Amino acid sequence: MTHVAQEKWSSGTAFLLAAIGSAVGLGNIYRFPYVVGENGGGAFVLLYLGIVAFFGIPLVMTELTIGRRKQLPPISAFTALSEGKKSQPFWKCMGWINVLTPLGILGFYFVVSGWTLNYVYSMISGQLNNLVEGQTLKVFTDMQQSPLTLIFWMTISLSITAFVISRGVKLGLEKAVKILMPMLFLILVSLVIYSAFNGGMRETFEFMFTPDFSKITGKTVLEAAGQAFFSLSLGSATMLVYGSYLPKKESIPKLACGVAFADTFVALIAGFAIFPIVFTNGLELDSGPNLVFVTLPIIFDQMPFGQLFGILFFLLLAFAAVTSTISLFEPAVSNLEERGILTRGKGSLLVGIGLWCLAAVSALSMNILSDVRLLTFSDTVASKNIMDILEYMSANAMMLINALFAGIFVGWVMKRKDVLEELGLDDSLLFKFWRVIIKVVVPVVISVLILQLFELLDPLMAFIL
């Protein structure tokens, strides 16, 4: 099979911007604040920070190591690095699973990304002005019930992403993140300043940084881990592919820390943008997506310069969504291009068409196909529609499974000297600590999380005890 030489990032900064763009998505800005609200505030934040530090950073390093060692995308990387081992066919299969997982995520993510674009348009056109909560709820519900509306905005989001990917690493990915990331940070900081002048900052600090450990449950740990994994793009093949474009001179540990720090910083800052509005207006902390799409439009309408900042807020969500969809789209196209199957342009078109079909079915599952249930044999997912199943299986289960096997692969399959060489840590205490985390702690912890996800942990513990 023909293998095509891949492009490289022009610098470590370019990689960092792209990786941060991947990590800083709707998971930080749209999901993080309401997950914090649902799980009691400070205790959840502390747990989340701990998971990012002790599991997130080591796993980012792990995935970058796999990608950069042979500078190949997932399928070829796993195959080449397991050469000569009896388990090679299994690891090649894991490469395929890593490539397919982000496609499953995009099956629902493009729909939600379309919501944000729709709301940008609605804010600009004034369609959300002078509405009360019942009316904004109807706007949100009507959008979900309209196949044409969902598919139109989903198509716009997908087209933007496919166009960027078709342009390549330097002309597409790098250019996009160099424009989008500064704009995203600027909008986010503007929203925080705006919230600060409208009160609620003291309550926000207390809520986010005063832990109540009685709120910690098994569900809380699972939520924090899922949020960290999804937010850092772990197990989605993104870091594997981005690592394959990374020049050898760049330090993987430093870049991994940079990605984790920036991602966490944005998640916390998003809390400072949203929670002051929540506290000042006496809103429910755990109202989920309704907080963003139903309640906040009313609040913006009542605040000075509210329409302007409402537009900025939904632009922020849209930019965050696009930087993430770009990173999730790249692994499949990179694989087709590197293996000489299709050019980047044709690969982007083919993957785009396939994803359009999947995302369209996902969108229709909210209306026309809302009664369709695919996995009725499992109590865990029996009540979920197609879009919910895509989210549950790809953005939760498969990302955890991929991260689990990435840790096992680097810890137990890759040559120790190759790993040492890539990380540049020498045979230091820090390397040995990282290796114990990856070889022992990560597999145990992620296995427990997978059992908890499928509601198998309690029955297993009951059987053992």
N, C-alpha and C positions, 0 to 999 in steps of 0.2 A: 504493500500500500504506500502511496506517495505521501510524504509528510512535508508540509509547507512551513518554512521558518516564520516564527511569530514576531510581531512588532514588540517593542519594549517601551516602558514609560520613559519619558525624556529625563525624569529626575525622581528622587525619593519624594519630593514635595508633590509632584503630579500624582504619584501612587497614593500618597497620604490623602490628598483631596478626594480622589476617586473612592478610596476605601471608606473615608468618612462619609462621603455621599451615599455609599451603599448602606453604611450603618445608620446614618441619620435619615430615617424614613418616617412613615406614618406611625411606626412602632414607638418612636420617641415622642412625637408631637401630638398625635391623635390618641394613641393607646396608653402611653405611660401615665399621664395625669389621671385618667379615670381608673386605671388599674390600681394606682396608689390610693385613690379615693375608696375603691371597693375593699381594699385590704388594710385599712387602718392607718395609713400615713407613714410616720417615721420608722416604725419597725420594718415595714416593707422596704422602704428606701435603704435602710441599713443592710438588710438581707440582700437586696439587689446589688449594692456596692460590693459586698463580700463575694458574691458569686462572680461578678465581673472581674474582681482582682484575682481570686484564687482559681477560677475555672475559665473565665472569658479570655484573659490575656494569654495563658498557656495554650489554649486551643487555637487562638488566632495565630500564635507562633507555629503551632503544629501544622495548620492548614497551609500557611505560607511556605513552610519548609517542604511539604509535599509538592506544591506547585513549582517552586523555584529550583529544586534539586536538578531536575531534568529539563526545566523550562518547557513543560508540556501541560496541556489541559487535562482534566481529571482522568479520563479513560486511559489515555496514553501514559500518564504519570504513574498511576497505580500499576499498570501492566509492566512498565519499564523498571520500576523500583522493586517489584517482586519477582524479577526475572530469576529463573533457576530454582524457584521454590514451588513445592507441590500445590501451595495455596494460590498460585498465580491466577487461575480461572476465577476463583472467588473474588479476588481483589479487582480483576477486570470488571466483574459484575458490579462491584461496589462503585467503580468509576462511572458506569452507566447510571446507577441509581443516583449518584451525585449530580449528574447532568439532568436527569428527569425531574428531580425534586423541585428545583426552581421553576420549572414549567408548570408544575402543579400549583405552586404558590401564585404564579402570575395568573393562573386561571381565575382566581378570585380577586387578586390584588389590582388587576386592571379595572375591575368593576368599581372597587372602592376609590381608586385613583380618578375614575370618571366622575364619581360623586363630587370630589373636590373641584374639578374643572367646572362642573355644572353650577356649584355654589359660587365660584368666582364670577361666572357670568350673571348669576341671579343677583349677587350683591352689586355688581356694576350697573345692571339694568334697573335696579331699584325694586325688584320683585319681592324682596324681603323687607321692604320698608313698611312701617305702621301695621305690623302684624302682632297678634297675641299668641300665646303658646299653643292653643288649639289649632290656630291657622298655620303656624310653622310646622307643627306635627303633621298636619295634612299635606303641606308642601313636601316634606320628607317622605311620607308614605306614598303620595302620588308619584314621586320620582321612582320609588322602588317598584311600584305597580305598573309603571309604563315601560314596556319592552323597548320601544323606539328610543325613549330618552336615555335609558341605561346603555343600550348598544351604541347610540350615537357618541356619547361622551367616552365610553370605553374605547371606541374605535379611534377617537382623537388621541387619547392617551397612548394607545398601542402604536399608532402611526408615528408619533413623536419619538418614541423609544426605538422603533425599528429604524427610523431615519438616522438617529445618532449612532446606533450600532453599525449600520451599513457603512459609515464613514471611517471606521477603523479605530485603533487605539489613540493615536495622536490627534487626528483630525476630528474624531467623533467623541470618544470618551473624555479625553483630556480637555478639549475645548468646552464641552458641555459642563463639566464640573468646575472649570475655572470661571465660568459665567454664573452658574446656578448656586454654587456654595457660598460665595461672598454675598450674593443677594439674599440667600436663605438666612445667613447669620445676621445681616443688616436688618431684615424684617423682624427676626426674632428679638433682637435687642430693642428695636423700636417698640415692639409690643410689650416688653417687660417695663420699659420706661413709662409707657402709657398706663399700664396697670398700676405702677408705683404711685402715679399722681392721682389715681382714683381710689386709693385705700386698699386695705386687706393684706398688706405685706407682712405685718406682725403676725397675723393669724396663719399666714402661709408658712413663715419660718417655724412657728410652733408646731404646725401640723406635719411638716415634712421632716423636721429634725428632732422631734420629741418622741422617742420610741415607746410604744406600749406593747411589750412582748407577749401580753395575753392574747394579742391579735394573731400571733403566729400559729398557723395550723399547717397540716400537710398540703392543703390546697394553696396556702400562701407561698410555701416554698416552691411548689410547682409553677405557680404564676410568676414568681420572681425569676426562676430559672428559664421559663419559657420566654419571658420578656427579654432577659439578657441574651439568650441564644438568638432570638428573632432579631433583636435590635443590632447585635454585632454581626449578623449575617452568617453565623456559625452553622455548619451543616448544610449550607445552601449552594456550595461549590464556588461561591463568589471569591472567597479568599484564596482558594486553590488556583483559580484562573488568574486573578489579579497578581498572585505570587509568581505565576509563570511569566508575567511580563516584567518582573522586578529585576533590575540590574544586580549583579553579584556583589557590587561594592556597597550596597545599602544594608544597614543593620536591621535584621528581622525583629529582634527584641525591642529595639527603640521604636520602630514603626508600629509594632503591635501595641505597645503602651500608648503611643500617640493616638491610634484609632480608638482604643478603649476609653482613653481620657476624653477625647472630643465627643464621642458618642454619649458618654455619661453626662458630660457637661451640658450638652444640648437637651438631654432628657430632663435634667434638673431645671434648666432655664425655662423649658416649656412649662414646667410646673409653676414657675414664678410669673409666667405670662398668663396662665389660665386660672390658677387658684385664687389670686386676689379678686378677680371678677366673680368667682364662685362665692367667696366669703362676703364680699361687699353687698352682693345681691341676694344673699340667703338661699343659695341654690343647693340642691342635693349633691353630695360629693361622689356618690356611686351611681350616677344616672347613665353611665356608659356612653355609647355613641350619641344618644339623645342630647347629652350635654353640648356636644360640638355642633350638631346639625339641627337641633330643635331649639335649645335654650339660648345659646350664645348669639344667634342672629337677632333675637329680641333685645338682649342686653346691649348689643352694639347699636341698635336702632335708638336706644334711649340715652346713649352716652354722647358727650360732645365729640364731634368729628367721628362718630361711631361708624358711619358707612365707609369712610376711608380706611379705618383700622379693621373693619370687617373684611374689606377687600384684601388688605394686607395679610390678615390671618388665613384666609382661604388660599391666597397665593402661596403662603408659607407651606400649607399642607400640600398644595399641588407640586411645588418645587421638590419637597421632600419625597413625594410619591415618585416623581420622575427619576430622581437620582437613584432610587432603589430599584425601580423597574429596569433601568439600564443595566445595573449590575446583575440582576437575575436573568436577564435576556442573554447576556454575553456568553455564559458557559456553553449553551447549545450551539450557537453560531461559531464560537471559537473551536469547538470540536469538529464541526463540519469543515471549517476552513483548514485547520491543522492537518486533518487526515486527507486533504485533497479531494474531498467529495464535492464541494461546491465553493465558489468564490464567496467572499464575505457579503457582497450585495445580494447574490442569489440565496445564500444561506439565511440572511436576514428576512428576505421575502418569504421563504418557505416556512421558517419558524414562526414568522408573524401570522401567516395564514392559519397554521395549526393552532396557535394561541388564540386567534380571533374566534375560531370555532369553539374552543374550550371555554373561553371567557363569555361567549354569547350564551352557551348552555348554562353557565353559572349565573348570568344575569337573568335568564328566563326562569331559573329555579326560584326566583323571588316573586314570580307572578304566574305565568302560564304553567310552569312545571313545579309549582310550589307543593303539590301533593305527592311528587315522586320521591320515594325513599329507596335508596340503593342497597343499604346495608342493614336490613331489618333483622338479620340473624344475631346482631350484637346489640345488647342493651345500651352499651356506651354511646353508640352512634345511630341507633334505630330511629330516633326522632329528627335527625338532622337532614336538611335538604342537600342538594348537590353542592352548592356553594359552601355550606357549613362543613361538609365532609372534606372538600378540597382544603379548606383552612385547617381543619383538625388533623388530617392525615399528613399533609405536606408541611405546613408551617409549625406543626408541633411534633408529631410522631417521627416523620422522616428526617427532620433536621436533627432531632436528638439521636436517632439511629446513625446517621452519617457522622455526627460529631463523635459518637462512641467509637465507631470503627476507624475514624481518622486517628484518634488517640491510640487505639490498639495497634494500628499500622505503624505509626512512627515509634511507638514505645517497644514493640515486639518484633516487627518485621523488617523495617529499614535498618541498614547497617549503622552502628553507633558512630563510627567515624564520619559517615556522610551527614548525620544529624549535627554532630559537633561542628563540622565544617560550615554548614549552612547557618547555624545560629551564631557562630563566632564567639562562643562563651568560654572556649577552652574546656579543660576538664575541671571546672571550678565547682565550688559549693552551690552556686546559683544554678548551674546546669544540672547537678545531681538532684537538687530540690525540684526543679522543673520536671525532670525525668520521672521521679517518684509520683508527682502529681499526675502526669500523663499515663504512666504505666499501671498505676494502682488506683489512685483516688478517683480520677475521672471515670474509668469504666464502672466502678462500684456505684458512684453517685448517679451517673446517667442511667444505669440499669434500674436503679430504684425509681428514678423519675419516669422512666418508660412504663414500669409496672404501675406506678401511681396514675399515669395518664390513662391507661387502659383499665383502671380500677381493679387491678389484680393484686395490689400490694397487701391489702387487708386480708383477703382470702389466703394468700401465701403465708402471711405471718401467723394466721390462725391455724393453718395446717402444720407449720413448723413447731409452734408452741403447744 
